[in-house]
Amino acid sequence: MNLSKFSCGCIGWAFEPKVLVLVPCDGDRNDPSIFPYWRDLSDKTHEPLDVEASRKLLDDIAELVHDGHKFREVRSLLK
């Protein structure tokens, strides 16, 4: 399943009729963040996100997950 870019600017995975949005179109353009949530974009068109942009986004997600694991390790050491 490919990531898609929607006509509104959202990026996510299309699961009819809803989309798991990873990057919302109405987010802060100066600080784009990954914020997964379900949204009805059935009235929007979409096209596959290019491979390079998909890899970048998935690398960003992997980095966030890794940072979360490091945070839990540090928190565990501080207990």
C-alpha positions as CSV (number, residue, x, y, z in Angstrom):
1,M,0.0,0.0,0.0
2,N,1.5,3.3,-1.1
3,L,1.4,6.6,0.7
4,S,-0.7,9.2,-1.1
5,K,-0.8,12.9,-1.3
6,F,-4.3,14.3,-1.4
7,S,-5.6,17.3,-3.2
8,C,-5.9,19.2,0.1
9,G,-2.2,18.6,0.8
10,C,-2.6,15.8,3.4
11,I,-0.3,12.8,3.2
12,G,-1.3,9.4,4.4
13,W,-2.7,6.0,3.5
14,A,-6.1,5.7,1.9
15,F,-8.4,3.2,3.5
16,E,-11.8,3.8,1.9
17,P,-13.7,5.8,3.0
18,K,-11.2,7.2,5.6
19,V,-7.5,8.1,5.5
20,L,-4.9,7.5,8.1
21,V,-3.3,11.0,7.8
22,L,0.3,11.2,8.8
23,V,1.0,14.8,7.7
24,P,-2.1,17.1,7.9
25,C,-2.6,19.8,5.3
26,D,-3.7,22.2,8.0
27,G,-0.6,21.7,10.2
28,D,2.1,24.3,10.8
29,R,4.0,24.7,7.5
30,N,7.1,26.1,9.4
31,D,7.2,23.0,11.6
32,P,5.7,20.1,9.7
33,S,5.1,17.2,12.1
34,I,3.8,13.7,11.9
35,F,0.5,13.5,13.6
36,P,-1.4,10.3,12.7
37,Y,-5.2,10.4,12.9
38,W,-8.2,9.2,10.9
39,R,-9.9,11.7,8.6
40,D,-12.6,11.5,6.0
41,L,-11.1,12.7,2.7
42,S,-13.6,10.9,0.5
43,D,-14.3,14.2,-1.3
44,K,-10.5,14.6,-2.2
45,T,-8.5,13.2,-5.0
46,H,-5.2,11.6,-4.4
47,E,-2.1,10.3,-6.1
48,P,0.8,8.1,-5.0
49,L,3.5,10.0,-3.1
50,D,6.8,9.6,-4.9
51,V,9.3,7.0,-3.6
52,E,11.8,9.5,-2.3
53,A,9.2,11.5,-0.3
54,S,7.8,8.3,1.0
55,R,11.2,7.0,2.2
56,K,11.9,10.4,3.9
57,L,8.6,10.3,5.7
58,L,9.0,6.7,6.8
59,D,12.6,7.5,8.0
60,D,11.2,10.4,10.0
61,I,8.7,8.0,11.6
62,A,11.4,5.5,12.4
63,E,13.5,8.2,14.0
64,L,10.5,9.3,16.2
65,V,9.9,5.7,17.3
66,H,13.6,5.3,18.1
67,D,13.6,8.6,20.1
68,G,10.6,7.3,22.1
69,H,12.5,4.1,23.0
70,K,15.5,6.2,24.1
71,F,13.3,8.4,26.2
72,R,11.8,5.4,28.0
73,E,15.3,4.0,28.6
74,V,16.4,7.3,30.2
75,R,13.2,7.6,32.2
76,S,13.7,4.0,33.5
77,L,17.3,4.8,34.6
78,L,16.0,7.9,36.5
79,K,13.5,5.9,38.6
